[in-house]
Amino acid sequence: MICQLVSPEKNFQLDDVYYVQVPGTKGSFGVLQKHAPLASTLEPGIIKVVQTQGGELLFNIPQGGFIKILDDTVTIITEEVEQTF
């Protein structure tokens, strides 16, 4: 699965992703491979990306945003994205 985080200033594309957890408007939810197509709004918070090899990356979206899931690609569009450690 591919995860793209898109903002006006920074873009991240992560290949070989196993799991993505996002702060949805109605609560946190997770995405695995072959997830059904979905579009949703996101609240401000932390996005967790677990790579197939076992590494974990965290990203902060302080202003929320949108998520689109289609064809094993997760696209997150936000005004600002910061990688946290």
C-alpha positions as CSV (number, residue, x, y, z in Angstrom):
1,M,0.0,0.0,0.0
2,I,1.1,3.6,-0.6
3,C,0.6,6.5,1.7
4,Q,0.8,10.1,0.4
5,L,0.7,13.1,2.7
6,V,0.2,16.3,0.7
7,S,0.4,19.9,1.9
8,P,1.3,23.2,0.1
9,E,4.8,23.1,1.7
10,K,5.7,19.5,2.2
11,N,4.9,16.2,0.5
12,F,5.7,12.7,1.7
13,Q,5.2,9.5,-0.3
14,L,5.7,6.3,1.7
15,D,5.8,3.0,-0.2
16,D,5.4,-0.4,1.2
17,V,3.0,0.6,4.0
18,Y,1.2,-2.0,6.1
19,Y,-1.1,0.2,8.2
20,V,-2.2,3.8,8.6
21,Q,-4.1,5.2,11.6
22,V,-5.7,8.6,11.3
23,P,-7.8,11.0,13.5
24,G,-11.2,10.9,11.9
25,T,-13.9,13.4,12.6
26,K,-16.0,10.7,14.4
27,G,-12.9,9.0,16.0
28,S,-9.6,7.4,15.1
29,F,-9.7,4.7,12.5
30,G,-7.2,2.5,10.7
31,V,-6.5,1.5,7.1
32,L,-5.1,-1.8,5.9
33,Q,-4.4,-3.1,2.4
34,K,-7.4,-3.6,0.2
35,H,-9.5,-1.2,2.2
36,A,-12.8,-0.2,0.6
37,P,-12.8,3.2,-1.2
38,L,-13.5,6.0,1.3
39,A,-13.3,9.8,1.6
40,S,-13.5,11.5,5.0
41,T,-12.5,14.6,6.9
42,L,-9.8,14.5,9.5
43,E,-9.4,16.3,12.8
44,P,-6.1,17.8,14.0
45,G,-3.9,15.1,15.5
46,I,-1.3,12.4,14.9
47,I,-1.1,10.1,11.9
48,K,0.6,6.8,12.5
49,V,2.2,4.9,9.6
50,V,3.4,1.4,10.1
51,Q,5.7,0.1,7.3
52,T,5.7,-3.5,6.1
53,Q,9.3,-3.9,7.4
54,G,8.1,-2.9,10.9
55,G,9.2,0.7,11.1
56,E,6.7,3.3,12.5
57,L,6.5,6.9,11.5
58,L,4.4,9.7,13.1
59,F,3.1,12.8,11.5
60,N,1.2,15.7,13.1
61,I,-1.6,17.5,11.2
62,P,-2.3,20.5,13.4
63,Q,-5.2,21.8,11.3
64,G,-6.9,18.5,10.2
65,G,-7.6,17.7,6.6
66,F,-9.0,15.1,4.3
67,I,-8.3,11.4,3.5
68,K,-9.0,9.5,0.3
69,I,-8.5,5.7,0.1
70,L,-8.6,4.2,-3.4
71,D,-6.8,1.3,-5.0
72,D,-4.4,0.6,-2.1
73,T,-3.4,4.3,-2.0
74,V,-4.1,6.4,1.0
75,T,-3.9,10.1,0.2
76,I,-4.0,12.7,3.0
77,I,-4.5,16.3,2.1
78,T,-3.8,18.9,4.8
79,E,-2.7,22.5,5.2
80,E,0.3,21.5,7.3
81,V,2.1,18.3,8.0
82,E,5.1,17.8,10.3
83,Q,7.0,14.6,10.8
84,T,7.4,13.9,14.6
85,F,9.9,11.5,16.2
